[in-house]
Structure formats: C-alpha cells, structure tokens
C-alpha cells in the first residue's frame, strides 16, 4: 500500500478545494461581461433613454440582470454622493466583484448543504455501496424518503423565492395604481368644492425607470382630468443627463391647459437642481420652491396674485438638500385663504418651522416610496423617515394638518418593489 509523501496531504486538500471550479469560473466570466454591458448602459450616460432600454420590458430585463450586483453599485453611489461622473472602470469593477461574491456565496451554500444533507440522510459508505450494487445488478435504485423530504422543500422554496424576486423586479415596479383620498379644508370657497388634484412624485427617470413608464404615468394622470397637477420632486435619479428628457415627459400635462405646479426633491439636487428647475420651467411647469401661486375659485385658473376667493399652493425647498423659506413661500397670502403645501420630504412637517409656522391645510409629500418593500405584519423595514411607518405612505395626520405621502413612481437604491405598487395620487377637496 502506498503512502503519502510529506506535503502530499496539503496538495490533495488544495486540489479538492479547487475541484469543480471550472463551471463557476465560466459562469462568473459570462455574467460579468453581460452584467457590465447592462450596467454601463444604465449608468454610463443617457444611452438608456433610447432604444430597448427605454422601454418597460427592456428595462425590466436589464434590472433583473443588474439586481445581484446592485449592492455594490449602491455602495459606489453613496460613496460618490450620487455623482454622474463615475468611470467605466468603477462600474465594471462593481459588477465583476459583485458576481464573484454572489457566485462564491452560492457555491459555499451548496457545499454546506451537501454536507448537511449527507449527515441528515445518513448515507454512509455501506449504504452507498449497497445502492451501487443494486444498480449494477440491474435493479431499481431506491430513493431515500428522507432525502426527498429534505430536497423537496429546498427546491420548492428556491423556486418560490425566484418567482417572488422576478415579480418584484419585472412586474411590480410597473404595476401602476391610482390612490384616492378626500380631504376636508376649512374656509374652502364654494367654487372649489370637489376640486381635484393629481400628484405625481418620485419618477426617478434614470437607471431603474425608463422613459416609457414615465410617459405612461403622465397619460394615465391626464386621463383623470383633474383641476390641478402637483409634482413633488425627484424627477431624475442622479446627475444631469436625464434633466431635459424628464422635463419633456411632463410637457403633455401642461398642454392640457390645467395648472402644473412642482417642487424639487433631494435627487434633483444630487445633480444640478437649478438646471432641473430651468428645464421644468421651460416646458411650462410652475416651480414653487419657496414660492407660491393661487388657484382662483371662479375659473380654477392659476394666478400669481391672491384672488378674491381661492386657494394658495405654496412650495418649500427640499428638507434635506435645499433651504426652506416659509416666509417667502407664504408672502401676501390672506390669512383666511386655505393653503396647500408641496414639500418633497414628509419629515419636514415635524420641524419647528412647520409646527410654529403659518396656517397650512394639507401637505403633499413623497420621498419614502412606501419603503419599496412592505412585509406582512412588519410593514416597511426601511422608510427613509425618522418617524418609521407614520410617513411611509398614505394619508397621515401631521402636527398641523393632513399629510399626503405618495409611494411614488420610481425606485431608489434597488430596482424592486414588494407589496408597494407605484402610484398616482388623486385628492379631492371638500368644505369643512
């Protein structure tokens, strides 16, 4: 019987550690190439605004391919403060490292499962030799009931998890809903009874959201035939490459002849907020960051000066990236006139400036996306709000007045929605 020479044991262990790596290396290479091509298309400029990636179907597939390595892209996005000048080297590096970690983790889990399974099934050497002998004699292989009970739930669970994951990327982000609320307003003029406002928030045009979906949102909003459209920020996801296209997508709202009034969000300021404001103003959107306009009760048209009877729609600069000038926003507003406020981030309503500020009757906000992931009994694990579930979404009661928090249209850190459909909000005002 031969013996292992000194050092042979280490070589055997090394060879076993690398055994079967070939297919994994090939998979890593292929996924890295495909993933890099997709991520460069999504993040490397504005190429995703045209062609296949500009469609819902194309973007859904691209997001599904990009999702496994999105954690590394998100880390880069945070480290680089959402800048648009990330190099191709950084984008490709995040994909290559990401897929290496994903596949290494998957391979490790499979190896652990094989070892645990062998222990639980009890397939010792004698059992294995007996089964091999049965097969060699031409007899039927006897499956292990214990192995079936172990493998069955694993396969079913894996398939279910895969379906949920695919649905959260391919279907749910584009499953648009219309959410309706009715809000009572004190001193509302008789001519404004039943006035309807449609809110569009957080479109995030960019790597996760294609122009085709934003255009669809605009069409369905127009079909509601409201009196006023209000836009509450985050028109683009990052940078300035999408500013002009984002503004152009809202032009059909203006073409209806109804007032279209908006404020900026934090993501607009991650690029160039002033440019985003110019682009939106250029297509006819009335931007009211630290400013106000009025809706006349008789005509329901938009005025720059207070009419005899009407409602004020005031906007405030983004709570996180801009300044809030409440005095400028409410200048020359009659005390008896109702005030509607647009502020991208709902947490602003809890600040002293709001609580001790002038009269406010209803506030429109966005920013939280409903958490994007909402679990049964738990709610949204992450809401981007200091107040947890209170301002995650829906109609909440703030310190001063009701707060309408839209779940938004787009997505931020990850291109997924679970239990939180994108929405357009319609609010009907009634007299109190």
C-alpha positions, 0 to 999 in steps of 0.5 A: 500500500502506498503512502503519502509523501510529506506535503502530499496531504496539503496538495490533495486538500488544495486540489479538492478545494479547487475541484469543480471550479471550472463551471463557476469560473465560466459562469462568473466570466459570462455574467460579468461581461453581460452584467457590465454591458447592462450596467454601463448602459444604465449608468454610463450616460443617457444611452438608456433613454433610447432604444430597448432600454427605454422601454418597460420590458427592456428595462425590466430585463436589464434590472433583473440582470443588474439586481445581484450586483446592485449592492455594490453599485449602491455602495459606489453611489453613496460613496460618490454622493450620487455623482454622474461622473463615475468611470467605466472602470468603477462600474465594471469593477462593481459588477465583476466583484459583485458576481464573484461574491454572489457566485462564491456565496452560492457555491459555499451554500451548496457545499454546506448543504451537501454536507448537511444533507449527507449527515441528515440522510445518513448515507454512509459508505455501506449504504452507498455501496449497497445502492451501487450494487443494486444498480449494477445488478440491474435493479431499481435504485431506491430513493431515500424518503428522507432525502426527498423530504429534505430536497423537496422543500429546498427546491420548492422554496428556491423556486418560490423565492425566484418567482417572488424576486422576478415579480418584484423586479419585472412586474411590480415596479410597473404595476401602476395604481391610482390612490384616492383620498378626500380631504376636508379644508376649512374656509374652502370657497364654494367654487372649489368644492370637489376640486381635484388634484393629481400628484405625481412624485418620485419618477426617478427617470434614470437607471431603474425607470425608463422613459416609457413608464414615465410617459405612461404615468403622465397619460394615465394622470391626464386621463383623470382630468383633474383641476390641478397637477402637483409634482413633488420632486425627484424627477431624475435619479442622479446627475444631469443627463436625464434633466431635459428628457424628464422635463419633456415627459411632463410637457403633455400635462401642461398642454392640457391647459390645467395648472402644473405646479412642482417642487424639487426633491433631494435627487434633483439636487444630487445633480444640478437642481437649478438646471432641473428647475430651468428645464421644468420651467421651460416646458411650462411647469410652475416651480414653487420652491419657496414660492407660491401661486393661487388657484382662483375659485371662479375659473380654477385658473392659476394666478400669481396674485391672491384672488378674491376667493381661492386657494394658495399652493405654496412650495418649500425647498427640499428638507434635506438638500435645499433651504426652506423659506416659509416666509417667502413661500407664504408672502401676501397670502390672506390669512383666511385663504386655505393653503396647500403645501408641496414639500418633497420630504414628509419629515419636514412637517415635524420641524419647528418651522412647520409646527410654529409656522403659518396656517397650512391645510394639507401637505403633499409629500413623497420621498419614502416610496412606501419603503419599496418593500412592505412585509406582512405584519412588519410593514416597511423595514426601511422608510427613509423617515425618522418617524418609521411607518407614520410617513411611509405612505398614505394619508397621515395626520401631521402636527398641523394638518393632513399629510399626503405621502405618495409611494411614488413612481420610481425606485431608489437604491434597488430596482424592486418593489414588494407589496408597494405598487407605484402610484398616482395620487388623486385628492379631492377637496371638500368644505369643512 
